[in-house]
Amino acid sequence: MRRHRLGRAEADGEVDGYVSYFERYSAWKGGPYLAVDDDVRERFRARGVGKAMMQEVQGLALGRRLNMH
């Protein structure tokens, strides 16, 4: 079962960025992993928004013993 999750960062009622992730299985690597996609609006880049979102997802991956791709 694939569970797709979506997170977003907001400030002042505006969406600054998003992170999308779901669990997959890799026959090539021989195990499950977390497939991740993210984007931060250009004017909010270099402010740590993407880093904060990815750190949150990384914590989830570590808790589930999954690699991230």
Buried (B, 14 or more C-beta within 10 A) or exposed (E): EEEEEEBEBEEEEEEBBBBBBEBEEEEEEEEBBBBBEBEBEEEBEEBEBBEEBBEBBBEBBEEEEBEBE
